[in-house]
Amino acid sequence: MQETYTPTRTAIRFKDIVVLTKLRLSFLVVISAITGYLMADEFVGKDFALMIVGGFLVTGSSNGFNQIIEREFDKLMQRTQNRPLVKGTMSVAQAFWISLLFGISGLICLYFINYLSAVLGLFALVSYVAVYTPMKRVSPWAVFVGAFPGAIPPMLGYVAATGHFGLLPSMLFFVQFMWQFPHFWAIAWVLDDDYRKAGYRLLPSKFGRNTTSSFQILLFTLAMIAASLAPYLLNLTGPLSVVICVISGYFFYAIALKLHHTQDLKDARKLMFASFFYLPLIQFIYVFDKW
């Protein structure tokens, strides 16, 4: 008789921590911080490693506290029904202490680099958890508010390398800030039915999927492309970044334009996946071009 494999409690707990802190999403966030670090003229291996670990932990903490706050609403949406607080495989107290431990440890890592890195990490954590998260059920302006902590990583990476602010990290922040609007609105378009079950309002129009929302996606796509060209116009990157920005921006805009004409869910999904590729491509081209 064939035995059925039952995972150990340790295995289940580790998986729950991964889901609670969204470690895969945290990896994408840290990629932006890495590109910001590499845009600086200095490289210290210890600080680079501390930034990666600290970025992972602070982002994981933000995600954990987010799930604690939204646990009752997560029960209403299909995409979040497998989260540990919804399934009951982790208690709220356990989630709280894990998130707190991640947050404090991450901020300590960033402080060991320089205090400005810790300040940026703390700002991103607090604004995401205390402002953006509760605002998601109140107003579509939550996307604007959430774009601030979401744009911190490349600036944090540069500040971790240099210990100061400047024009270049400001431009890196601005590019990622503008990218988040078409990115999050594409996700919100795809998940609008699920979001409405929990009372979330993330598309720019209060009526959800319509031409008003798609037109704003189109406008902010143009703004994102313009922002992507700004580092070159300010002599911060070379001509290769212009070529890549124009080509990738053209394809991104074409998808956004098609969504505006069709209002089709599959075109929104294409735009969502295009946004996942656009930002890291642009950021690594900045690094390559500068080097």
N, C-alpha and C positions, 0 to 999 in steps of 0.2 A: 504494500500500500504506500503510495507516494505521500511524503510529508509536506505539509504546507509551511512555507517560510514565514515567520513572524518577526518583523524587525524589532530590535531591542529598544528599550526606552531611551537609551542614549542616542541611537540613530534617529528616533523620532524627534527628540528634543533638538538635535543639531539641525535637522531639516526645518523645524519650526522657527529656529533662530534665523536661518537663511531667508525664510519667507517673511518673517516679521521685519527684518532689516532690509529686505530687498537687495541682497548683496550683488546681484547681477546688474541692477540699475545703478548701484553705487559704483560699480566698475566703470560704467559709461561716464559718470560724473567725474571720476578721478582722471579719466583720459583727458578731459578738458583742462584739469589742473596741471597735468603733465605737459601739455602743449604750452601753457602759460609759463611754466618753469623753463622750458627749453627755449622760449623766446628771449630770455634774459641772457646776458653775456657771462654769467657766472654759473658754475656747477659745483656743488658740494655733495658728495655721495650720501653722507649721513643725513643732511637736510632733505635731500630728494626722497630718501626712504621714509623719513618721518612725515613728509608731506603726503605721500601715498597712503601710509597707514592712518595718519590723522584724518585725511579726507574720507577714507573708507568708513572709519568709525563715526565721524560726525554725521555723514550722510545716512549711515545705518541708524543712528540715534534718531534723526529727524523722521525717518520712515517708521520707526517703531512707535514713537510718540503719536505720529499721524494715525496709525492703526488703533492705538488705544482710544483716541478721541472719537474716531469714526466707527468703532466696533459695532454699534447698534445699526448704523446705516449700511455697513458692509454686509449685514445679514440680508439686506433687501436686493442686493445686486448679484447677478450670476457670476460675474468675473471675480468677485471677492469672497465668495462663499467657502473657499478652501483655506482662508487665512486662519491661523491657529487660534486667535481669539474668538472667531466665529464658530469654529468646530469644537472649541472647548478643550483643545489639547495643550493649551497654555493659559494660565490664569492672568488676570490683569496685573496683579502684583508682580508676577514673574516678568511680564512684558515691560513693566515700569522699571524694574531694577536692571534688566538687560539694557534697555534704552538709555538709562541714566549712566550705567557703567560705560557703554559705548561713547556717550557724549563727553563725559569727563575725561576718559582716556584719550579720545581724539583731540580734545582741546589742549590737553597737556602735551601731546606730541607736537601740536602746532606751536605751542608756547616755547618749546625747546628750540624751535627754529628762530622765531622772533615774535615779539608780542603782537605786532600788527597782523600776523597770520592768525593768531588766536582770536583777535578781535573780529576779523572777517569770518572765521569759522563760527564764532558765537552769534554774530549778526545773522548769518545764514540759518543757523539752527533755530533761533528764537523767532525770527520773522516767518519762517516756514511753518513752524508748529503753532505759534500763538496768534498769527495774523492770517496767513494764507489759508490754513486748514479750516478754521471756523467760517471764513468768509466764502468758501466754496458753495455753501447752501444759501447765501444771502444775495450775492450779486455777481454778474459776469466780470466785474472789475477785479475779481479774485485772480484772474489770469495776469493782469497787469501787476498786481501786488506780488504774486508768486514769481514773476519774472526777475525780480530783484535778487532774492536768494538763489534763484536758478542760474543767474549770470555771474555769481561770485567765483566759481572754480578757476577760470583762466586768470582772473585778477589775483586770486589767492596764490596760484602757482608762481606768478611773476614776483609777487611780494615776498614769497617764501625764498626766492632766489636772491633778491636784491635788498630786501628790508625797507623798501620805500615804494610809494606810488609814483605815477607819472603818466605821460600821454599814451604810451604803448599799452600798459595794462588797462587804461580807461577805454581804449579802442577795442581791446579783446573783450572787455565787459560789455561794451555797446553792441558788438556783433552778436554775442550769445544772447543778450537781452532781446534784440529784435527777432532773432531766430525763433524764440520761444512762442511767439504769437501764432504764426502759421503751424508750428509744430503741435502746440497744445490744442488749437482749434481743430486741426485735422483729427487728433485723437478724440476730442469731444464730439465731433461729427459722427465718427464711427461708433462711439459708445453712448450716444445721446439717449437712446431708449433706456439703457441700463442706468445711466446717471439720473434720469428723471424719476426712477423708482425710489431713489434715495433723496430726491429734492435738490440735486446739484444743478447749478446753472452756470455752465462754462462757455457755451457758444455766445458770440457777441450779441445776437438777437434774442430777445426773451421768448420768441416763438420757435427757437431752435433751428432746425435745418431749413433754411430758406435763402433767397437771393441776397438778403441783407447780410447774413452771416458769410456767405461765400464771397461777396464783394469785399468785405473787410479782410477776409483771408487773402484775397488777391492784392489789395492795397498794401497789406503788411508784408506780403511776399516781395513786392517791389522795394519796400523800405529795408527789408532784410538784405536784398541784393546790393542796394546802395550802401548799406552799412558794411557789407563785406568788402566793398571796394575802397572804403575810407582809409584803411591802413596804408594802401599804396599811394593814395592822393596826398597823404601826410608824410610820404617818404619813409615809411616804417617797414615796408616790404618791397620786393622787386616785381618785375613785369610778369613773371610766371603766375603770381597770385591773381593778376588781372585776367589772364587767359582762362584759368581754372574757374574763377568766380563767374565770369561771363558765360562760359559753357554750361557749368552746373546750374547757374542761376536761370539760364534759358529753359532748361529741361524742367526745373522746379516750377517756374512760372507757367510753362505750358500745361503742366498737370493741374495747377491751381485754376488756370483759365478754363480748362475742360470741366473741372468740378463746378465752376460757376455756371457753365452752360447746361450741364447735365443734371446737377444736384444728385448725382448717383453715389451710392454708398461705396461702390468699388473704386471710384475715382478718389474719394476721401481716403480710402485705405492706401491707395497708391501714393497719395501725398504724404500720408503718415510715414510710410516706409522710406520715401524720398528724404524726409526730414532727418531720419536716423542716419542716413549716409552723408547728407550735405554738411552738417556741422563738423564732424571729425575730419572730413576731406579738406574743408577749407582751413581748419586749424593746423593740420599737419602740413598743408601746402605753405602756410605762413612760416612755419618752422623751417621747412626745406628751403624756401626762398630766402629767408633771412640768413641761413647758414651759407 
